[in-house]
Amino acid sequence: MKHNQTWTDVYGSACASFEGRAGGHRWLVAAPPELAATVPAALAAVDGKGSVQLLVHEGLTPLLSAVHEFDPRGVLVVAPQALASGPAVRLEARTVKPIEGGTDYHEGGEFPAWQGAIPWNGQSGENAAASAAAQAGCPVVVTDAANVQAALEGWMSVTPHGR
């Protein structure tokens, strides 16, 4: 996929867009800053149709905003390890102060259990970003940073008109 644009959102999250071949779907890849270093190169190597928006975010509010704004076919969450499912999570109310620019925001609350959109061999484990994507009504897959390209291509391959 070809990298088209990079910007920051109102919350100070780094965003980038990638375009593949014509057709396909819109995908959102969400990564925390500490796991995001290799993700742009992995997305540039993806062989697929459609578009991908990368969101490097802290907290869940930027992720929920991106899901509502971008309306992706699915959200690929980058985590320390691949997960197949996860329990509901409860986050204490807090104020997030972005490191560089952006608006402070309040977040917290309860987020539902989730099931991965495609069967992975991962185990079950807590992942707040996956729970938030599920709450927003979006299919979700959780993978580690080393497998972003394979996970996204695999998901595209089992999605009609996806790859």
C-alpha positions in Angstrom: 0.0 0.0 0.0 1.1 3.5 -0.7 1.5 6.0 2.1 -0.6 9.1 1.2 -0.8 11.5 4.1 0.2 12.0 7.8 -1.5 14.3 10.3 -2.5 14.6 13.9 -6.1 14.5 15.1 -7.7 16.9 17.7 -6.4 14.6 20.5 -2.8 14.8 19.4 -2.8 11.3 18.0 -0.6 10.6 15.0 -2.6 9.4 11.9 -1.6 8.2 8.5 -3.4 7.0 5.4 -2.4 4.2 3.1 -4.0 3.3 -0.3 -4.0 -0.1 -1.9 -5.5 -1.2 -5.2 -8.9 0.2 -6.3 -11.9 -1.3 -4.6 -11.9 -3.1 -1.3 -12.7 -1.8 2.1 -11.6 0.8 4.6 -9.6 -0.6 7.5 -8.4 1.0 10.7 -5.1 0.0 12.4 -4.8 1.2 16.0 -1.5 1.1 17.9 -0.2 2.5 21.1 2.9 4.7 20.7 5.2 2.1 22.3 4.3 -0.5 19.7 3.9 1.7 16.6 7.4 2.0 15.3 7.3 -0.8 12.8 3.6 -0.5 11.8 4.0 2.0 8.9 6.5 -0.2 7.1 4.3 -3.2 7.6 1.3 -1.3 6.1 3.4 -0.1 3.2 4.2 -3.8 2.5 0.5 -4.9 2.5 -0.7 -6.3 -0.8 -4.4 -5.5 -0.9 -7.3 -3.4 -2.1 -8.9 -0.5 -0.3 -7.5 1.9 2.3 -6.0 1.8 5.7 -5.9 4.5 8.3 -3.2 4.1 11.0 -4.0 5.7 14.4 -1.2 5.9 17.0 -3.2 6.8 20.1 -3.2 7.0 23.9 -6.5 6.2 25.6 -9.8 5.1 23.9 -11.4 8.4 23.0 -9.2 8.9 19.9 -9.9 5.3 18.8 -13.7 5.7 19.2 -13.6 9.0 17.4 -11.6 7.4 14.5 -14.1 4.5 14.3 -17.0 6.8 14.1 -15.4 9.2 11.6 -13.7 6.6 9.3 -16.4 3.9 9.5 -13.9 1.0 8.8 -14.8 -2.5 7.8 -12.7 -3.6 10.8 -10.2 -2.5 13.4 -6.8 -4.2 13.6 -5.5 -3.6 17.1 -1.7 -3.8 17.7 -1.0 -5.2 21.1 2.0 -6.9 22.9 0.6 -10.3 21.8 -2.1 -11.7 19.4 -5.4 -12.4 21.1 -8.5 -14.3 20.0 -11.0 -12.8 22.4 -11.2 -10.8 25.6 -13.3 -10.1 28.7 -15.2 -6.9 29.4 -13.0 -4.2 30.9 -13.7 -1.3 33.2 -11.5 1.8 33.0 -11.5 4.3 35.9 -12.4 7.8 34.9 -9.3 9.8 34.1 -8.1 12.9 32.2 -5.7 12.3 29.3 -3.2 15.1 28.6 -1.6 14.5 25.2 2.2 14.8 25.1 2.4 16.9 22.0 -0.5 19.3 21.1 -4.0 18.0 21.1 -6.9 18.6 23.5 -7.1 17.2 27.0 -10.0 14.7 27.3 -11.9 12.7 29.9 -12.5 9.0 29.5 -13.4 5.9 31.3 -16.3 3.5 31.7 -17.3 -0.1 30.9 -16.5 -1.8 27.6 -17.8 -5.2 26.6 -16.2 -8.6 26.0 -15.1 -9.1 22.4 -14.5 -12.0 20.1 -12.0 -11.7 17.2 -13.5 -11.3 13.7 -11.5 -14.2 12.4 -10.1 -17.3 14.2 -6.5 -16.8 15.3 -4.5 -19.1 17.4 -4.1 -16.5 20.1 -5.4 -16.9 23.6 -8.0 -14.8 25.4 -6.8 -11.7 27.2 -7.9 -8.2 28.2 -7.5 -5.5 25.6 -9.3 -2.2 26.2 -8.9 -1.0 22.6 -10.5 -4.2 21.2 -13.3 -3.8 23.8 -13.9 -0.2 22.7 -14.0 -1.2 19.0 -16.5 -3.9 19.8 -18.6 -1.4 21.7 -18.6 0.8 18.6 -20.0 -2.1 16.6 -16.8 -2.8 14.7 -15.3 -6.2 14.0 -11.8 -6.4 15.6 -8.7 -8.5 15.3 -5.8 -8.2 17.8 -2.2 -8.9 16.7 1.3 -8.1 17.7 3.4 -5.5 15.9 5.6 -8.2 14.1 2.5 -9.7 12.4 0.5 -6.6 11.3 1.1 -7.2 7.6 0.2 -10.9 7.8 -2.9 -10.3 10.0 -4.3 -7.6 7.8 -3.7 -9.5 4.6 -5.2 -12.6 6.2 -8.3 -10.7 7.2 -8.6 -9.1 3.8 -8.3 -12.6 2.2 -11.3 -14.0 4.1 -13.4 -10.8 3.5 -15.5 -10.7 0.3 -13.9 -8.1 -2.0 -11.2 -7.6 0.5 -8.0 -8.5 -1.2 
